[in-house]
Amino acid sequence: MIRRLYDWTLSLAAGPRAPAALGSVSFVESSFFPIPPDILLIPMVIARREKAWWYALLCTLTSVAGGVLGYLIGMFLFEQVAQPILSFYGKMDKFDEFSAVFNHWGWWFVFIAGLTPFPYKVITIASGVAGLSLPIFIVASVVSRGIRFFIVAGLLYFFGPPIKEFIEKRLGLMFTLFVVLLVGGFILLRYI
C-alpha cells in the first residue's frame, strides 16, 4: 500500500499541477501523510532548475502550515481523547512531566525533527499536546524545514541529476549527523 502511495505521489511531479501537488503533499506530510515532499521536490527541481528556490520556499511554507495543523490536532484532540484516558489510569502526572521537559527543550525537538528523517508530524502533534509556545514552534519549523528544503533544492540546482542518488540515500543520514554534532557541540561547550 505504501509503495502504491509512493508511486502515485511521484507521478504528481510530472503533471501540469506539480507545484500545487508539491504544496499539498508538503502540507499534509507535516500532520498525517506518510510520504515526504522530497519525492516531488527532487524531480521537479531536476526538470526546472531555474525554479529550485521557488519550489524550496513553497515546500517550506506549506510544510510549516501543515505543521500548525498538526499542532492544532495535538492541542484539541488531546483534551477530548487522551486526557480522560490518562486521568482514568492516574497517569496525568507523567504527562505533566513530559510537558515540562518538552516545553523546556521544545525548540530543539522541533528543529531536529524538521531536519532529520524523524517523522516531523510526530513532533508537530506532540508540540500541540504539550502546549509548546506556538511562536517558538513556528520559528523552529521555518528554520529547520527551510534549511532542509533549500539544501535539497540547492544541491540539485548546482549539481543536477548526479546528486539525486546522494540526496535520496544519504542526505537524511547527513542531516542526522549534523544535528548530533551540533547538539554535541552545545553540550560540550556547556560542560567545559
C-alpha positions in Angstrom: 0.0 0.0 0.0 2.8 2.4 0.9 4.6 1.6 -2.4 1.4 2.4 -4.4 1.0 5.7 -2.5 4.7 6.5 -3.1 4.3 5.8 -6.9 1.1 7.9 -7.1 2.8 10.8 -5.2 5.8 10.6 -7.5 3.6 10.7 -10.6 2.3 14.1 -9.5 5.7 15.6 -10.2 5.3 15.2 -13.9 1.8 16.7 -14.2 0.9 20.3 -15.1 -0.2 20.9 -11.5 3.1 19.8 -10.0 3.5 22.9 -7.8 0.0 22.5 -6.3 0.8 18.8 -5.7 4.1 19.7 -4.1 2.4 22.2 -1.8 -0.4 19.8 -0.9 1.9 16.9 -0.2 4.2 19.1 1.9 1.2 20.4 3.9 -0.3 17.0 4.7 3.0 15.3 5.3 3.6 17.6 8.3 0.5 16.4 10.1 -0.5 13.0 8.9 0.7 11.9 5.4 3.4 9.2 5.4 5.3 10.3 2.2 7.8 13.2 2.4 7.6 16.0 -0.2 11.2 15.4 -1.3 9.9 12.8 -3.7 8.2 15.6 -5.6 10.7 18.3 -4.9 13.6 16.3 -6.4 12.2 15.5 -9.8 10.6 19.0 -10.1 13.9 20.8 -9.4 15.8 18.5 -11.8 13.2 19.2 -14.5 13.1 23.0 -13.9 16.3 24.1 -12.1 15.5 27.8 -12.5 12.5 27.2 -10.2 14.5 25.5 -7.5 14.3 28.3 -4.9 10.6 28.8 -5.5 9.9 25.1 -5.0 12.0 25.1 -1.8 10.1 28.1 -0.5 6.8 26.6 -1.4 7.8 23.4 0.4 8.9 25.3 3.5 5.8 27.5 3.8 3.3 24.7 3.2 5.2 22.3 5.5 5.1 24.8 8.3 1.4 25.5 7.6 0.8 21.7 7.8 2.8 21.6 11.0 0.5 24.2 12.5 -2.4 21.9 11.6 -0.6 19.0 13.4 0.0 21.3 16.3 -3.8 22.1 16.5 -4.6 18.4 16.1 -2.4 17.7 19.2 -3.9 20.6 21.1 -7.5 19.9 20.6 -7.7 16.1 20.3 -5.6 15.6 23.4 -8.1 17.3 25.7 -11.0 15.3 24.1 -9.4 11.9 23.7 -6.1 11.4 25.6 -6.6 13.4 28.7 -9.6 11.4 30.0 -7.7 8.2 29.4 -4.6 9.4 31.2 -6.7 10.7 34.1 -8.6 7.4 34.3 -5.3 5.5 34.7 -3.8 8.0 37.0 -1.0 9.0 34.6 -1.7 12.7 34.2 1.3 13.4 36.5 3.6 11.6 33.9 2.1 13.8 31.2 2.8 16.9 33.2 6.5 15.8 33.5 6.5 15.1 29.7 5.1 18.6 29.0 7.7 20.3 31.3 10.6 18.5 29.5 9.0 19.1 26.1 8.4 22.8 26.7 12.0 23.2 28.0 13.6 21.6 25.0 10.8 22.1 22.5 12.6 24.3 20.1 15.3 21.6 19.8 12.7 18.8 19.3 11.0 20.7 16.5 14.3 21.8 14.9 15.8 18.3 14.9 12.6 16.7 13.6 12.4 19.3 10.9 15.8 18.4 9.6 16.2 14.7 10.2 14.4 11.6 8.9 12.5 11.5 12.2 8.8 12.0 11.4 8.1 15.7 11.7 4.4 15.0 12.1 5.0 13.3 15.4 6.7 16.4 16.8 4.0 18.8 15.4 1.3 16.9 17.2 3.4 16.5 20.4 4.0 20.2 20.3 0.3 20.9 20.4 -0.3 18.3 23.1 2.5 19.7 25.3 1.4 23.3 24.8 4.7 24.4 23.3 4.6 28.1 22.6 3.1 28.5 19.0 5.6 31.3 18.0 8.5 29.1 19.1 7.1 26.1 17.2 6.6 28.2 14.1 10.1 29.8 14.2 11.8 26.4 14.8 9.8 24.9 12.0 10.6 27.7 9.5 14.3 27.4 10.3 14.6 23.7 10.2 12.2 23.0 7.2 13.8 25.9 5.3 17.3 24.5 5.8 16.2 21.1 4.7 14.3 22.0 1.6 16.7 24.8 0.5 19.7 22.4 0.9 17.9 19.8 -1.3 17.0 22.4 -3.9 20.5 23.9 -3.8 22.3 20.7 -4.3 20.1 19.8 -7.2 20.4 23.4 -8.6 24.2 23.4 -8.5 24.9 19.7 -9.2 21.9 18.5 -11.1 20.8 14.9 -11.6 24.1 13.3 -10.5 23.4 14.4 -6.9 19.9 12.9 -6.9 21.1 9.4 -5.6 23.1 11.0 -2.8 20.1 13.0 -1.7 17.7 10.1 -1.8 20.0 7.7 0.0 22.3 9.7 2.2 21.0 13.2 2.9 18.9 12.1 5.9 22.0 10.5 7.4 24.0 13.7 6.8 21.3 15.8 8.4 21.2 13.4 11.4 25.0 13.6 11.8 24.9 17.4 11.5 22.3 17.6 14.3 24.2 15.2 16.5 27.4 17.2 16.1 25.5 20.5 16.7 23.8 19.3 19.8 27.0 17.6 21.0 28.9 20.8 20.5 26.4 22.8 22.6 26.6 20.1 25.3 30.4 20.2 25.2 30.5 24.0 25.4 28.1 23.9 28.4 30.2 21.5 30.4 33.7 22.7 29.6 
